[in-house]
């Protein structure tokens, strides 16, 4: 693998945050970056401006022959690993790696990498918060959307930490990526269209997070997820587990209203679950994974409890927005799959008015049908999947199609009763109507807050 970039030509596929960060890293290391993107729309304008300001050459609207004039090709996380430009680069013998692997080649600090179908963003944020609360210099980056790994990699020193949210797409093209602590929070069907509609391919992608770990590293797993029993884990790293359902001998579990940790080396920890201010069992699981890593690193009980107590919900993940006339509004725009919506619904005992729909990724609503019937008063169906949602739930509970997110909010405002909860938890991607799930969540929050005026 190329680690000396001086005068080396590096093509970066994808021109958004990660692609721009990779290109800028190449330039900082005296290489020659070139960015190429098949897209050419208004959403790229801020990233294009960064490339212009950095004097980095680029092309938009398609890949020309120029992309193959390269010693190395770096792939942004949103680019499918089977697209034609990557297949052709493989045929021509060009070295190809993901942006997250590229960043890791130049990172001196300790890497905590977190993946899973759900809970990645919350756990990554909480992990960073625990370390920062303890006074440890920590960078939070990766798929979480704050900063790309390549943006911070040269800043991380040997005694410092980088906490990375890592998607399966980013893991697809790694070869040497080796986190000191890796977490797989859970695995449920998602993005299967990218994996030949085979769950085993998606699982294999997630498992790549520990492929290069050795006996000095740690792997944190969810003991309640049957995936890890059905699909064998082969690793030299030390495995620690967390569970909501049973006692764990070398990990952390829930008992008597407490989180309790015990390691075979005698390390222990116990605290009241109420120290965690986030609702829902899924957040208890996320917290246990972070506590495991914190104790592996050596944080004191007092500092961990302080961090748990002061951590607030991640934006766009069951995020409280406002209470208006006795009705509470929650933004769960990051819920882009069925499993995320399941956890969101389980977090509430109040009657729900649910905004559901967007760019469908092959959802099977049977998985949440019973939960929706028992908890949801009404569904507002939105986006390109509105008809699918409407047809599935009609006759089960009240459901109406709406053209815009603003219409959904206004309808809910007019129909909700004091004590109800209005929840945006779409189970779908956002790109049919919005630039990103963040954009969708922002529009929801702005619309809700406009009701106060």
Order of alpha helices (4+ residues) and beta strands (2+ residues): beta-alpha-beta-alpha-beta-beta-alpha-beta-alpha-beta-alpha-beta-alpha-beta-alpha-beta-alpha-beta-alpha-beta-beta-beta-beta-alpha-alpha-beta-beta-alpha-beta-alpha-beta-alpha-beta-alpha-beta-alpha
